Amino acid sequence: MTAQVRVGVQAIVRSGDRVLLGLRANVFGHGTWGLPGGHLEIGESLADAACRELEEETGVRALAARVVCVTDPDPAANHHMQIGVEILDHVGEIQVREPDRCERWEFWPVDALPDPLFVGSVEVLRKIRGGELLPS
């Protein structure tokens, strides 16, 4: 059986120099910290997928978003390529909407991220820390 590349989307929500991460529970990457996100669905744009996942997971509704980075498919992350989508504006209060998948949400300084990080978020976060985001 041949591995297939899958597309994941990662929502980047910032508060100053901090970024929103959730502590994963009972799913792939249990016990690691990751960006809100999930899989691209048929017919969705990358930004729409990230906005949908953000709202499903946190209750926050994105008002504006843009694709800012793309990672290469990673065998350690089940051959996913991850698309980082920066949430430029949003409304609502962050809450745990999927307690069976996420214990809590916290903002972390970009230069002092928690350990361990979710394998699917590592490269997106590295690009954020390194200032390697696509221009707007």
C-alpha positions as CSV (number, residue, x, y, z in Angstrom):
1,M,0.0,0.0,0.0
2,T,1.4,3.4,-1.0
3,A,1.2,6.3,1.4
4,Q,-0.9,9.3,0.3
5,V,-0.3,12.9,1.0
6,R,-3.0,14.5,3.0
7,V,-3.7,18.2,3.5
8,G,-3.9,19.6,7.0
9,V,-4.8,23.2,7.8
10,Q,-3.5,25.0,10.9
11,A,-5.2,28.2,12.2
12,I,-2.7,30.7,13.5
13,V,-4.4,32.9,16.1
14,R,-2.1,35.5,17.7
15,S,-2.3,37.8,20.7
16,G,0.7,40.1,20.4
17,D,3.8,37.9,20.3
18,R,1.8,34.9,21.6
19,V,0.1,32.1,19.6
20,L,-2.9,30.0,20.5
21,L,-2.1,26.3,21.2
22,G,-4.3,23.4,22.5
23,L,-3.3,20.5,24.6
24,R,-4.4,17.4,22.5
25,A,-6.2,14.6,24.3
26,N,-7.4,11.1,23.2
27,V,-6.3,11.6,19.6
28,F,-3.2,11.3,17.4
29,G,-0.6,13.4,19.2
30,H,-2.2,13.0,22.7
31,G,-0.3,15.1,25.3
32,T,1.2,17.5,22.7
33,W,0.5,21.1,22.1
34,G,-0.8,22.1,18.6
35,L,-2.5,24.8,16.6
36,P,-6.2,24.6,16.0
37,G,-6.7,22.7,12.8
38,G,-7.7,19.7,10.9
39,H,-8.2,18.4,7.4
40,L,-9.2,20.1,4.2
41,E,-12.5,18.9,3.0
42,I,-13.6,18.5,-0.7
43,G,-14.8,21.9,-2.1
44,E,-13.2,24.0,0.6
45,S,-10.6,26.7,0.2
46,L,-7.6,26.5,2.5
47,A,-8.6,29.6,4.4
48,D,-12.3,28.3,4.8
49,A,-11.1,25.0,6.1
50,A,-8.9,26.6,8.8
51,C,-11.7,29.0,9.7
52,R,-14.2,26.1,10.0
53,E,-11.8,24.0,12.2
54,L,-11.1,27.0,14.4
55,E,-14.8,27.6,15.1
56,E,-15.4,23.9,15.6
57,E,-12.6,23.6,18.1
58,T,-12.6,26.9,19.9
59,G,-15.9,28.7,19.2
60,V,-14.0,31.6,17.7
61,R,-15.3,32.8,14.3
62,A,-12.7,34.2,12.0
63,L,-13.6,37.4,10.1
64,A,-10.5,37.5,7.9
65,A,-7.8,35.0,7.2
66,R,-4.9,34.4,4.7
67,V,-2.6,31.5,3.8
68,V,0.8,32.3,5.1
69,C,2.9,29.1,4.9
70,V,3.0,25.6,3.4
71,T,5.1,22.7,4.7
72,D,6.4,19.7,2.8
73,P,4.6,16.4,3.4
74,D,6.1,14.8,6.6
75,P,6.3,11.0,7.1
76,A,6.3,11.5,10.9
77,A,3.0,13.3,10.5
78,N,1.3,10.6,8.5
79,H,2.4,12.2,5.2
80,H,0.5,15.4,5.8
81,M,1.5,18.7,4.3
82,Q,0.3,21.5,6.6
83,I,-1.0,24.9,5.5
84,G,-0.6,27.7,8.0
85,V,-3.6,30.1,7.8
86,E,-3.2,33.3,9.8
87,I,-6.4,34.5,11.4
88,L,-6.3,38.3,10.9
89,D,-9.5,39.1,12.8
90,H,-12.0,37.1,14.8
91,V,-14.9,37.3,17.3
92,G,-15.9,35.2,20.2
93,E,-14.3,33.9,23.3
94,I,-12.0,30.9,23.2
95,Q,-13.5,27.8,24.7
96,V,-12.9,24.0,24.6
97,R,-15.6,22.9,22.2
98,E,-14.2,19.3,21.7
99,P,-13.3,18.2,25.2
100,D,-12.8,14.6,24.0
101,R,-9.9,16.0,21.7
102,C,-8.5,19.0,23.6
103,E,-7.9,19.6,27.3
104,R,-7.4,23.4,27.1
105,W,-6.3,26.3,25.0
106,E,-3.5,28.7,26.0
107,F,-1.6,31.5,24.4
108,W,2.2,30.9,24.4
109,P,5.0,33.3,23.6
110,V,6.3,32.4,20.1
111,D,9.9,32.3,21.5
112,A,9.0,30.1,24.5
113,L,6.6,27.4,23.1
114,P,5.6,24.4,25.3
115,D,7.1,20.9,24.9
116,P,6.2,18.6,23.3
117,L,4.7,20.2,20.2
118,F,2.2,18.3,18.0
119,V,4.1,16.9,15.0
120,G,1.6,18.6,12.6
121,S,2.2,22.0,14.0
122,V,6.0,21.9,14.4
123,E,7.0,23.2,10.9
124,V,4.3,25.8,10.8
125,L,5.4,27.1,14.2
126,R,9.1,27.0,13.1
127,K,8.1,29.2,10.1
128,I,6.3,31.6,12.4
129,R,9.3,31.9,14.7
130,G,11.7,32.3,11.8
131,G,9.7,35.0,10.1
132,E,9.3,32.8,7.0
133,L,5.6,33.6,6.3
134,L,4.4,34.4,2.8
135,P,4.0,38.1,2.1
136,S,0.4,39.5,2.1
